[in-house]
């Protein structure tokens, strides 16, 4: 089972990202579940969403404490929330920022991670460019696909288009593809559909 934890703020689409990721996995013939936990339910409040992906039915429903992948939608959470609790040095970590990892003040956490497992992607900027809005969730899912290979970019894009129709779906799909290309370039991974 592959476990994903997504940290964001209310209004950034963390819950939607977990749901889209689950649909992408399901469309590839896998079992998947997605669910959130909320603090105070308001725009800007910290939100955590979870997604599990497996080849067999998923029977557990607890929050994910030891994720295989961590997605950070808002870098301002880094020093406000315990984002990295339970995250091993082998986990994939994707942070939405245009800054380098060394500039985030994470110290040993960065140096203990293999460089091809912990990357930044300017998802908010890519969303602004391709969607015209500062919603990083779809772009981060494209980056996730390139970083982990757990789901394909094609499945992520199809799930995005299934969730959002018309220009919003297309803009989000372009942002996801751009983030996938960015992560593939940074990690040296070949992009695949």
Wavefront OBJ file of the C-alpha trace (Angstrom):
o trace
v 0.000 0.000 0.000
v 1.227 3.486 -0.888
v 0.225 6.220 1.574
v 0.085 9.925 0.719
v -0.367 12.826 3.128
v -1.176 16.279 1.748
v -0.774 19.428 3.863
v -2.315 22.679 2.732
v -4.564 25.501 3.786
v -8.320 25.732 3.419
v -9.150 26.896 -0.088
v -6.005 25.498 -1.755
v -7.633 22.237 -2.814
v -5.839 19.682 -0.620
v -9.000 17.610 -0.230
v -9.741 17.846 -3.938
v -6.141 16.800 -4.710
v -6.510 13.654 -2.587
v -9.793 12.820 -4.319
v -8.344 13.366 -7.815
v -5.322 11.221 -6.929
v -7.641 8.439 -5.743
v -9.626 8.618 -9.004
v -6.407 8.482 -11.053
v -5.320 5.356 -9.162
v -8.773 3.782 -9.450
v -8.766 4.424 -13.215
v -5.504 2.445 -13.380
v -7.238 -0.544 -11.777
v -5.991 0.059 -8.239
v -7.883 0.384 -4.990
v -7.858 3.868 -3.502
v -9.340 5.944 -0.728
v -9.163 9.653 0.019
v -10.318 11.600 3.069
v -9.486 14.798 4.969
v -9.073 15.991 8.523
v -9.900 19.553 9.386
v -8.931 21.892 12.167
v -11.157 24.922 12.057
v -13.082 24.824 8.815
v -12.199 28.162 7.307
v -10.235 29.502 4.402
v -6.548 29.636 5.261
v -6.694 27.181 8.164
v -4.352 24.169 8.007
v -5.905 21.145 6.295
v -4.579 17.616 5.958
v -5.850 15.182 3.337
v -4.900 11.552 2.887
v -4.861 9.093 0.004
v -4.093 5.380 0.076
v -3.400 3.405 -3.096
v -3.147 -0.381 -3.169
v -3.458 -3.450 -5.342
v -5.830 -5.067 -2.822
v -8.885 -3.743 -0.962
v -8.082 -1.147 1.688
v -9.574 -1.969 5.077
v -8.098 0.756 7.291
v -9.458 4.280 7.567
v -7.203 6.014 10.080
v -5.181 9.125 9.287
v -1.782 8.386 7.765
v 1.001 8.862 10.302
v 3.881 7.334 8.280
v 3.394 8.456 4.675
v 5.280 7.110 1.687
v 4.819 10.535 0.105
v 4.264 13.983 1.548
v 2.878 16.859 -0.504
v 3.197 20.349 0.977
v 0.876 22.768 -0.799
v 1.813 25.807 1.269
v 5.420 26.343 2.366
v 4.318 28.729 5.130
v 3.173 25.613 7.001
v 6.744 24.302 7.249
v 7.506 26.008 10.545
v 3.905 26.197 11.819
v 2.750 22.572 11.606
v 4.598 19.318 12.270
v 4.627 18.393 8.597
v 7.495 15.938 8.754
v 6.364 13.812 11.700
v 6.484 10.174 10.644
v 8.179 10.954 7.316
v 11.159 8.655 6.776
v 14.260 9.482 4.773
v 12.945 7.142 2.063
v 9.623 8.945 1.640
v 8.944 11.135 -1.364
v 8.529 14.816 -0.459
v 7.132 17.429 -2.822
v 7.044 21.066 -1.674
v 5.234 23.854 -3.492
v 7.765 26.675 -3.672
v 10.022 28.398 -6.143
v 12.808 28.358 -3.522
v 15.495 25.698 -3.238
v 15.195 23.095 -0.495
v 18.310 24.510 1.169
v 16.518 27.852 1.562
v 13.587 26.398 3.536
v 15.392 25.973 6.854
v 14.860 22.220 7.096
v 18.428 21.380 8.085
v 19.243 17.688 8.446
v 15.867 16.616 7.083
v 16.983 17.722 3.612
v 20.493 16.269 3.824
v 19.176 12.885 4.994
v 16.891 12.579 1.955
v 18.079 11.285 -1.406
v 17.950 14.300 -3.754
v 15.682 12.501 -6.211
v 13.037 11.903 -3.502
v 12.659 15.418 -2.107
v 12.020 18.265 -4.536
v 10.386 21.634 -4.880
v 8.071 22.645 -7.679
v 6.680 26.163 -8.292
v 3.100 24.854 -8.417
v 1.427 28.143 -7.518
v 3.291 29.946 -10.296
v 2.461 27.180 -12.773
v -1.207 27.371 -11.786
v -1.219 31.137 -12.294
v 0.421 30.720 -15.692
v -1.805 27.929 -17.014
v -5.029 28.412 -15.052
v -4.979 32.092 -14.181
v -5.520 31.250 -10.489
v -3.226 30.465 -7.552
v -4.515 26.933 -6.885
v -1.503 24.582 -6.704
v -3.295 21.254 -6.212
v -3.494 20.006 -9.810
v 0.063 21.093 -10.604
v 1.311 19.245 -7.520
v -0.420 16.061 -8.671
v 1.486 16.257 -11.952
v 4.687 16.670 -9.967
v 3.680 13.747 -7.750
v 3.191 11.496 -10.790
v 6.683 12.337 -12.067
v 8.313 12.026 -8.643
v 6.809 8.712 -7.537
v 5.563 6.863 -10.618
v 2.694 5.534 -8.483
v 0.182 6.870 -11.004
v 0.786 8.107 -14.525
v 0.496 11.700 -15.653
v -2.126 10.565 -18.182
v -4.306 9.195 -15.374
v -3.847 12.356 -13.303
v -4.766 14.551 -16.277
v -7.820 12.405 -17.067
v -8.965 12.618 -13.439
v -8.444 16.397 -13.448
v -10.476 16.767 -16.637
v -13.148 14.499 -15.157
v -13.380 16.684 -12.054
v -13.243 20.072 -13.787
v -14.749 20.635 -17.189
v -13.933 23.143 -19.886
v -11.220 25.791 -19.525
v -10.675 25.093 -15.810
v -9.996 21.432 -16.503
v -7.691 22.244 -19.388
v -5.788 24.886 -17.428
v -5.301 22.500 -14.520
v -4.231 19.731 -16.910
v -1.597 22.041 -18.455
v -0.349 23.031 -14.980
v -0.059 19.345 -14.020
v 1.889 18.565 -17.182
v 4.233 21.521 -16.609
v 4.875 20.446 -13.003
v 5.520 16.890 -14.157
v 8.107 18.153 -16.645
v 9.725 20.312 -13.960
v 10.050 17.428 -11.488
v 11.302 15.059 -14.196
v 13.966 17.595 -15.164
v 15.052 18.228 -11.554
v 15.218 14.527 -10.642
v 16.558 13.256 -13.965
v 13.541 10.966 -14.414
v 12.083 10.437 -17.856
v 8.517 11.665 -18.190
v 5.924 9.103 -19.109
v 2.234 9.346 -19.795
l 1 2 3 4 5 6 7 8 9 10 11 12 13 14 15 16 17 18 19 20 21 22 23 24 25 26 27 28 29 30 31 32 33 34 35 36 37 38 39 40 41 42 43 44 45 46 47 48 49 50 51 52 53 54 55 56 57 58 59 60 61 62 63 64 65 66 67 68 69 70 71 72 73 74 75 76 77 78 79 80 81 82 83 84 85 86 87 88 89 90 91 92 93 94 95 96 97 98 99 100 101 102 103 104 105 106 107 108 109 110 111 112 113 114 115 116 117 118 119 120 121 122 123 124 125 126 127 128 129 130 131 132 133 134 135 136 137 138 139 140 141 142 143 144 145 146 147 148 149 150 151 152 153 154 155 156 157 158 159 160 161 162 163 164 165 166 167 168 169 170 171 172 173 174 175 176 177 178 179 180 181 182 183 184 185 186 187 188 189 190 191 192 193
